[in-house]
């Protein structure tokens, strides 16, 4: 699964739509009690709501961009296939059609630098 920075579009009344990690951050920030209370105040105008949500969306986009860049640059993944896992192909494999191949005789570590795109 690809990790997506995404984006958020804010309308003139402070409503928003979006995608990816940026939208998840905005959703989480707006769900806090203090932010929900601020945006629910009767003395706040639509333009003020739009400004608050737009500013928050910009901050969230910057955080999402930094986090995805860090993960893409530095993520490392290690997968260990145990002797009881009959899915990693090895020779000699069974000669019967549709029969599972033999598992490795000992655990095999598959380690690589992860790529997220």
N, C-alpha and C positions, 0 to 999 in steps of 0.2 A: 504494500500500500504506500502510495506516495504521500509525503508530508507536504501540505500546501500552506503557504503564508496566507493567501486569500486577501480579501479586502472587505470594506464596509462602506455602503452608500447611505448617507443620512438625508432624510427629506426635510423640508422647511418647518416641520412641526416637531422634529426630534425623533421621529420614527426611523428605523433603519432596517436594511437587509444586508446580507453578506455571506461570505464563504470562508472556509478554512480556519486556521488557528486564530486569525484576527477576529473573526466573528465569535469564536468561543471565548476569547478574552473579553470582548465587549459584553457578551451575554453575562459572563461571570461578574464583571465589574458593576453592571447595572442591576444585578440581582442582590447586591449587598443592601443591607437595611438602610444605611445612611444615604446611598445614592437613590434608592427607591423613594425614600422620604423627601429628598431634595426635589426630584422630578415630579412628585405628586403634589407639591405645594401649589396652592391656588394663586399665589401672587407671582408665579414665574410665567413669563411669556413663552410663546412658541419659539420665537427667535432665540431666547435664552436657552431653552431646551435643546434647540438645534446646535447652538454653540457649545454647550456642555458635551453633548453626545459626539459632535464632530471632533472636539479636542481629545476626548477619550479614545475615539476610534483611531486618531492619528498616533496617540501614544501606544495603543494596542498593536497597531500595524508595525510600529518600530520594534516593539518587543518580539512580535512574531517573526519578523525578518531576522532579527539577531539570533533568536533561538534556533530557527531552521538552519541558518548559516552555520551555527556552531555544531549542530548535529551532523549536517552534511560534511563538514570539514573533519570532524573528530570521532564520529560514531564507530565503534568496533563491536563486532558481533562474533560470539563463539557458540557453536552448536556442537554438542557431543552426541555421537551416535553410539549407543551401547551394544554390547554383544547380543542382547535380546531383541534388538530392533532389526527385523527382517525386511529392510527396505533399501538399504544401501547396497548397490550391486557389487558383487565380487566374483572372482573366478576361483574355484569351479562353481558355477551356478547349476541349478537343477536342469535336467534335460527334458522334464515333463512340461508340456504347455500349460499355462495358467497356474503354475505352482510358484509360490513365493521363492525368491532367491535366498541363499544362505546369508545370515548376518555375519558381520566381521568377527573374527576370533577374539578381538579385544576392542575396547572403546577407541573410536577414531575422533580426533578433534578437528573440526572444520573451522578455521579461523580466518577472517578476512576483514579488511577495512570496509565498513558498510557504505553503501551509496544510497542516498535518499534523493529522489528526483520527482 
